[in-house]
Amino acid sequence: MDFTLLGCDFTSAPTRRKPIVLAVGRAERGRVVLGGIERFESLDAWAERLRAPGPWVGGFDLPFGLPRELVQALGWPLDWRGCMSHYAALPRAAIREAFAAFCQARPAGGKFAHRATDGPAGSSPSMKWVNPPVAFMMHAGVPRLIAAGVHLPGLLDGDPQRVWHWRRTRACWRAACWVPPPTRATTGRSRPASA
């Protein structure tokens, strides 16, 4: 099947100066070929783009779930759809207050709850509301992905021609642009050059 690849660098408050950026490409002979870059200065414009017909597979750098420990402690619905509906209905100030109270009750060095995948992926906890505000990214992005009817394997049965996954932008760039470190074979030196 021939499909478009999308890579999304998301922000919860897009502007002309800092838009949501969507890289559009395709797989060709084992490589990803960039076809273009699209910029969205509003969440509504980005949400409209998500409704475009597929087939496409997209990697989005916004979380789509919260740590179970946090959800249980707050008494929120444990099923994904119910939790995301509850979360989307809250104003940002209420999210900040709930998360801050959760953190205050925990010991130094362990303030945030983590998803099982945070450590291996090197990602920020999805409950962080600052630097980066991934909690607000999820709050702005996930409801729009749900409303667009896209498919999230294992969580949301949507249009199988429009599939979204979570991807860390930095990790994707590293995978696409990684250059192996110099070796003795490439430099002719027995030790790497000092900085």
Secondary structure, DSSP 8 states (H G I E B T S, - for coil): ---EEEEEE--SS--SSS-EEEEEEEEETTEEEEEEEEEESSHHHHHHHHTS-S-EEEEESS-----HHHHHHHT--SSHHHHHHHHHHS-HHHHHHHHHHHHHTS-TT--S---TTHHHHT---TT--SSS-HHHHHHHHHHHHHHTTEEBTTTB--EEEEEEEE--HHHHHHHHH------HHHH--SS----
